[in-house]
Amino acid sequence: MKIVEDILLTDEKFKDTYIAIGAFDGIHMGHRELISRAVKKAKEKGGKSVVFTFLNHPMEVTNRTNAPKLINSLEEKKHIIESLGVDYLIMQPFTKEFSNKTPEEFVDEILRDILNAKEVFVGFNFSFGKGGRGSIENLKNFGQKDDIKINVIEAIKLKDQVISSTFIREMLALGKLDIANRSLGQPFLVIGEVVHGRKLGRVMGFPTANLKILNKIYPPFGIYGGKVRIEGEDKFWHAVINIGKNPTLKPDERSIEVHILDFEKDIYGKKIYVSLMEFLREEKKFNSMEELKETIKNDVLNWKNKIKGINNGNSIKNR
């Protein structure tokens, strides 16, 4: 997948593109449907699939006070989109200047003149151009003028709930990881580089890979069961993950600590891909190291038992 960081400055020559457009925070089931249709059509027609999204959330420019925390870091966003088989990812900086483009300018200058779009794929609630004044009807009219077919993807629902980035943020904030994961179409993802910590987990017999907390949304602090893939490897490892302050050993120091089960390699400086599958328990402060050690031992045993259930075909739910 090729990444273009500013479509207005690129030297890339585009021809016969099939473009999915959106903010795509979280890359949820609705986004996946939209992107997959663009990828499929590009393959059918011998063209190139393009995802047009933004380097920053548009609300950071248009309504900074109410701009949401993002579900994905930029690296996570790129990783998920690449996994969907996309040829080009455009990470457009959303600036004041860019926000002032009229709907017609966006279609004529970018979709027609630069991207040579054949077809465009957007969600049911899509708006664009200065002030978000461009509607789907406008897009269809401009597309017809420029011979660009516009495809509108209807809402994807989980039961009766329309899946959206806002809904997923709400579910994560409420600790409903199972619903968030089903809406995302995969477990909540955290990508980070393993950094040196205090190595207190190693002393207790439970070494952890430590990651920095980024400026993005996370589920509530606590202990989670999940899986991990290490940069450069295809294998997934089971893991118990602590997101939060670790009040017994590191009070007020926020971090992510990943204990990879049955794993002894040195992975400092490597990137790891952490998938949160189930909430196990809340964080708590223990009266002694022995009490903490015994609880971690039980966390590991608990997750190993749940893994057996998963492998035997039993689904897991948040408690």
ZADREN-660044 format. One line per field, with one value per residue (C-alpha): residue number from 1; chain; x, z, y. Coordinates in nm, 2 decimals, padded with zeros to 4 digits. Layout:
seq c(NUM, ...)
mol c(A, ...)
c1 c(X, ...)
c3 c(Z, ...)
c2 c(Y, ...)
//
This chain:
seq c(1, 2, 3, 4, 5, 6, 7, 8, 9, 10, 11, 12, 13, 14, 15, 16, 17, 18, 19, 20, 21, 22, 23, 24, 25, 26, 27, 28, 29, 30, 31, 32, 33, 34, 35, 36, 37, 38, 39, 40, 41, 42, 43, 44, 45, 46, 47, 48, 49, 50, 51, 52, 53, 54, 55, 56, 57, 58, 59, 60, 61, 62, 63, 64, 65, 66, 67, 68, 69, 70, 71, 72, 73, 74, 75, 76, 77, 78, 79, 80, 81, 82, 83, 84, 85, 86, 87, 88, 89, 90, 91, 92, 93, 94, 95, 96, 97, 98, 99, 100, 101, 102, 103, 104, 105, 106, 107, 108, 109, 110, 111, 112, 113, 114, 115, 116, 117, 118, 119, 120, 121, 122, 123, 124, 125, 126, 127, 128, 129, 130, 131, 132, 133, 134, 135, 136, 137, 138, 139, 140, 141, 142, 143, 144, 145, 146, 147, 148, 149, 150, 151, 152, 153, 154, 155, 156, 157, 158, 159, 160, 161, 162, 163, 164, 165, 166, 167, 168, 169, 170, 171, 172, 173, 174, 175, 176, 177, 178, 179, 180, 181, 182, 183, 184, 185, 186, 187, 188, 189, 190, 191, 192, 193, 194, 195, 196, 197, 198, 199, 200, 201, 202, 203, 204, 205, 206, 207, 208, 209, 210, 211, 212, 213, 214, 215, 216, 217, 218, 219, 220, 221, 222, 223, 224, 225, 226, 227, 228, 229, 230, 231, 232, 233, 234, 235, 236, 237, 238, 239, 240, 241, 242, 243, 244, 245, 246, 247, 248, 249, 250, 251, 252, 253, 254, 255, 256, 257, 258, 259, 260, 261, 262, 263, 264, 265, 266, 267, 268, 269, 270, 271, 272, 273, 274, 275, 276, 277, 278, 279, 280, 281, 282, 283, 284, 285, 286, 287, 288, 289, 290, 291, 292, 293, 294, 295, 296, 297, 298, 299, 300, 301, 302, 303, 304, 305, 306, 307, 308, 309, 310, 311, 312, 313, 314, 315, 316, 317, 318, 319)
mol c(A, A, A, A, A, A, A, A, A, A, A, A, A, A, A, A, A, A, A, A, A, A, A, A, A, A, A, A, A, A, A, A, A, A, A, A, A, A, A, A, A, A, A, A, A, A, A, A, A, A, A, A, A, A, A, A, A, A, A, A, A, A, A, A, A, A, A, A, A, A, A, A, A, A, A, A, A, A, A, A, A, A, A, A, A, A, A, A, A, A, A, A, A, A, A, A, A, A, A, A, A, A, A, A, A, A, A, A, A, A, A, A, A, A, A, A, A, A, A, A, A, A, A, A, A, A, A, A, A, A, A, A, A, A, A, A, A, A, A, A, A, A, A, A, A, A, A, A, A, A, A, A, A, A, A, A, A, A, A, A, A, A, A, A, A, A, A, A, A, A, A, A, A, A, A, A, A, A, A, A, A, A, A, A, A, A, A, A, A, A, A, A, A, A, A, A, A, A, A, A, A, A, A, A, A, A, A, A, A, A, A, A, A, A, A, A, A, A, A, A, A, A, A, A, A, A, A, A, A, A, A, A, A, A, A, A, A, A, A, A, A, A, A, A, A, A, A, A, A, A, A, A, A, A, A, A, A, A, A, A, A, A, A, A, A, A, A, A, A, A, A, A, A, A, A, A, A, A, A, A, A, A, A, A, A, A, A, A, A, A, A, A, A, A, A, A, A, A, A, A, A, A, A, A, A, A, A, A, A, A, A, A, A, A, A, A, A, A, A)
c1 c(00.00, 00.13, 00.07, 00.02, 00.05, -00.10, -00.30, -00.24, 00.14, 00.18, 00.37, 00.19, 00.00, -00.34, -00.55, -00.89, -00.93, -01.21, -01.22, -01.36, -01.39, -01.44, -01.28, -01.25, -01.18, -01.19, -01.23, -01.56, -01.79, -01.95, -01.61, -01.49, -01.80, -01.74, -01.36, -01.41, -01.65, -01.40, -01.12, -01.35, -01.46, -01.10, -01.00, -01.29, -01.22, -00.84, -00.81, -00.66, -00.84, -00.79, -00.89, -00.91, -00.91, -00.75, -00.43, -00.62, -00.99, -01.17, -01.33, -00.98, -01.01, -01.38, -01.48, -01.17, -01.36, -01.58, -01.32, -01.33, -01.04, -00.96, -01.01, -00.70, -00.36, -00.23, -00.02, -00.31, -00.53, -00.27, -00.22, -00.59, -00.65, -00.35, -00.49, -00.80, -00.60, -00.60, -00.36, -00.34, -00.40, -00.43, -00.38, -00.48, -00.39, -00.73, -00.62, -00.82, -00.74, -00.85, -01.17, -01.26, -01.28, -01.63, -01.80, -01.76, -01.39, -01.33, -01.49, -01.34, -00.99, -00.93, -01.16, -01.16, -00.83, -00.58, -00.73, -00.90, -01.18, -01.41, -01.62, -01.65, -01.79, -01.93, -02.14, -02.51, -02.44, -02.15, -02.11, -01.82, -01.68, -01.68, -01.89, -01.99, -02.25, -02.20, -02.47, -02.48, -02.72, -02.46, -02.19, -02.41, -02.48, -02.11, -02.01, -02.26, -02.11, -01.76, -01.86, -01.78, -02.02, -02.12, -02.20, -02.37, -02.33, -02.63, -02.58, -02.45, -02.63, -02.56, -02.91, -03.10, -02.80, -02.63, -02.26, -02.06, -01.74, -01.94, -02.12, -01.80, -01.64, -01.95, -01.92, -01.55, -01.62, -01.88, -01.65, -01.86, -01.56, -01.76, -02.00, -01.72, -01.52, -01.82, -01.88, -01.52, -01.51, -01.20, -01.07, -00.97, -00.61, -00.31, 00.01, 00.33, 00.70, 00.82, 01.00, 01.21, 01.01, 01.11, 01.12, 00.92, 00.70, 01.01, 01.12, 00.77, 00.80, 00.56, 00.77, 00.58, 00.63, 00.57, 00.40, 00.33, -00.02, -00.10, -00.34, -00.63, -00.93, -00.89, -01.14, -01.15, -00.83, -00.81, -00.68, -00.77, -00.72, -00.60, -00.35, -00.02, 00.17, 00.53, 00.68, 00.83, 00.63, 00.31, 00.23, -00.01, 00.06, -00.19, -00.15, -00.28, -00.28, -00.29, -00.40, -00.38, -00.18, -00.07, -00.15, 00.05, 00.39, 00.36, 00.10, -00.01, 00.22, -00.01, 00.11, 00.02, 00.19, 00.16, 00.24, 00.28, 00.20, 00.48, 00.72, 01.08, 01.23, 01.38, 01.16, 01.28, 01.25, 01.02, 00.67, 00.39, 00.02, -00.20, -00.57, -00.80, -01.05, -01.21, -01.22, -01.10, -01.11, -01.07, -00.73, -00.69, -00.42, -00.28, -00.14, 00.17, 00.37, 00.27, -00.10, -00.03, 00.17, -00.10, -00.37, -00.16, -00.11, -00.49, -00.54, -00.31, -00.49, -00.83, -00.73, -00.58, -00.91, -01.10, -00.87, -00.96, -01.32, -01.26, -01.06, -01.35, -01.59, -01.74, -01.77, -01.66, -01.86, -01.77, -01.90)
c3 c(00.00, -00.10, 00.14, 00.01, 00.28, 00.09, -00.23, -00.32, -00.33, -00.46, -00.78, -00.79, -01.12, -01.06, -01.32, -01.30, -00.92, -00.70, -00.39, -00.04, 00.14, 00.51, 00.85, 00.92, 01.29, 01.44, 01.10, 01.21, 01.03, 00.83, 00.72, 00.63, 00.41, 00.23, 00.18, 00.08, -00.20, -00.34, -00.33, -00.49, -00.77, -00.84, -00.88, -01.11, -01.33, -01.33, -01.15, -00.82, -00.48, -00.28, 00.07, 00.12, 00.48, 00.71, 00.91, 01.19, 01.28, 01.09, 01.42, 01.54, 01.29, 01.27, 01.63, 01.84, 02.18, 02.09, 01.89, 02.01, 02.12, 01.84, 01.86, 01.66, 01.65, 01.30, 01.29, 01.39, 01.13, 00.86, 00.97, 00.96, 00.62, 00.47, 00.60, 00.38, 00.06, -00.03, -00.30, -00.20, 00.14, 00.13, 00.47, 00.40, 00.65, 00.74, 00.75, 00.75, 00.39, 00.30, 00.49, 00.28, -00.04, -00.18, -00.26, -00.63, -00.59, -00.40, -00.67, -00.97, -00.84, -00.63, -00.74, -01.11, -01.19, -00.95, -00.87, -01.21, -01.01, -01.18, -00.88, -00.53, -00.22, 00.07, 00.38, 00.41, 00.63, 00.42, 00.39, 00.24, 00.13, 00.32, 00.63, 00.55, 00.31, 00.04, 00.05, -00.11, -00.37, -00.45, -00.48, -00.72, -00.93, -00.95, -01.01, -01.30, -01.46, -01.43, -01.52, -01.17, -01.04, -00.67, -00.45, -00.12, 00.15, 00.39, 00.76, 00.91, 01.23, 01.54, 01.62, 01.59, 01.67, 01.38, 01.41, 01.42, 01.57, 01.83, 01.94, 01.97, 02.19, 02.41, 02.44, 02.53, 02.79, 02.95, 02.95, 02.70, 02.52, 02.36, 02.19, 02.08, 01.94, 01.75, 01.61, 01.51, 01.34, 01.53, 01.89, 02.00, 01.88, 02.05, 01.86, 02.04, 02.08, 02.38, 02.61, 02.93, 03.25, 03.61, 03.55, 03.87, 03.69, 03.60, 03.97, 04.05, 03.78, 03.54, 03.30, 03.10, 02.77, 02.85, 02.61, 02.64, 02.68, 02.37, 02.33, 02.21, 02.37, 02.58, 02.76, 03.14, 03.34, 03.43, 03.35, 03.01, 02.83, 02.47, 02.21, 02.08, 01.75, 01.75, 01.47, 01.20, 01.31, 01.20, 01.52, 01.78, 02.15, 02.43, 02.69, 03.00, 02.97, 03.24, 03.12, 03.39, 03.68, 03.85, 04.19, 04.39, 04.21, 04.01, 04.16, 03.92, 03.64, 03.35, 03.12, 02.93, 03.06, 02.85, 03.01, 02.71, 02.82, 02.79, 02.63, 02.72, 02.43, 02.45, 02.25, 02.37, 02.09, 01.88, 01.78, 01.91, 01.80, 02.11, 02.07, 02.37, 02.38, 02.72, 03.04, 03.34, 03.64, 03.77, 03.89, 04.27, 04.52, 04.71, 05.06, 04.97, 04.68, 04.77, 04.74, 04.40, 04.28, 04.37, 04.20, 03.88, 03.89, 03.91, 03.62, 03.40, 03.50, 03.45, 03.10, 03.01, 03.11, 02.90, 02.60, 02.63, 02.61, 02.30, 02.14, 02.22, 02.03, 02.33, 02.28, 02.55, 02.67, 02.90, 03.25)
c2 c(00.00, 00.34, 00.63, 00.98, 01.25, 01.55, 01.50, 01.87, 01.82, 01.47, 01.38, 01.04, 00.99, 00.83, 00.66, 00.48, 00.49, 00.36, 00.58, 00.52, 00.86, 00.92, 01.01, 00.63, 00.65, 00.30, 00.13, -00.02, -00.27, 00.02, 00.15, -00.20, -00.26, 00.07, 00.01, -00.35, -00.25, 00.00, -00.26, -00.52, -00.29, -00.18, -00.54, -00.62, -00.32, -00.34, -00.01, 00.11, 00.13, 00.44, 00.53, 00.91, 01.01, 01.26, 01.30, 01.47, 01.47, 01.75, 01.87, 01.96, 02.25, 02.32, 02.26, 02.20, 02.22, 01.92, 01.72, 01.36, 01.14, 00.91, 00.53, 00.46, 00.62, 00.70, 00.39, 00.17, 00.33, 00.27, -00.09, -00.18, -00.01, -00.19, -00.52, -00.46, -00.48, -00.11, 00.02, 00.38, 00.55, 00.93, 01.08, 01.44, 01.71, 01.88, 02.24, 02.57, 02.61, 02.26, 02.31, 02.61, 02.41, 02.42, 02.08, 02.14, 02.23, 01.91, 01.70, 01.88, 01.95, 01.63, 01.35, 01.43, 01.62, 01.46, 01.11, 01.05, 00.88, 00.62, 00.55, 00.69, 00.51, 00.70, 00.64, 00.72, 01.03, 01.17, 01.55, 01.74, 02.07, 02.41, 02.39, 02.04, 02.19, 01.93, 01.66, 01.32, 01.47, 01.74, 01.47, 01.27, 01.58, 01.68, 01.32, 01.30, 01.61, 01.47, 01.11, 00.97, 00.71, 00.76, 00.46, 00.52, 00.25, 00.22, 00.20, -00.12, -00.22, -00.43, -00.55, -00.22, 00.01, 00.19, 00.13, 00.45, 00.58, 00.78, 00.47, 00.27, 00.55, 00.53, 00.16, 00.17, 00.45, 00.22, -00.07, -00.27, -00.41, -00.70, -00.46, -00.23, -00.53, -00.66, -00.31, -00.28, -00.62, -00.71, -00.68, -00.33, -00.28, -00.11, -00.08, 00.03, 00.00, -00.20, 00.03, -00.03, -00.02, -00.08, -00.46, -00.52, -00.78, -00.98, -00.98, -01.13, -01.40, -01.22, -01.01, -00.75, -00.57, -00.20, 00.04, 00.41, 00.54, 00.75, 01.03, 00.82, 00.65, 00.33, 00.11, 00.17, 00.09, -00.27, -00.62, -00.76, -01.09, -01.07, -01.17, -01.02, -01.03, -00.93, -00.72, -00.94, -01.25, -01.41, -01.60, -01.47, -01.52, -01.51, -01.23, -01.07, -00.69, -00.42, -00.08, 00.19, 00.31, -00.02, 00.13, -00.12, -00.08, 00.24, 00.47, 00.75, 00.63, 00.55, 00.27, -00.05, -00.37, -00.68, -01.02, -01.26, -01.61, -01.88, -01.63, -01.55, -01.35, -01.01, -00.77, -00.43, -00.18, -00.40, -00.31, -00.52, -00.55, -00.60, -00.71, -00.67, -00.95, -00.95, -00.75, -00.97, -00.74, -00.39, -00.25, -00.25, -00.17, -00.47, -00.47, -00.67, -00.79, -01.15, -01.06, -00.89, -01.19, -01.43, -01.22, -01.20, -01.58, -01.61, -01.36, -01.58, -01.90, -01.74, -01.62, -01.96, -02.13, -01.88, -01.95, -02.32, -02.22, -02.02, -02.30, -02.54, -02.31, -02.12, -01.75, -01.51, -01.21, -00.91, -00.97)
//
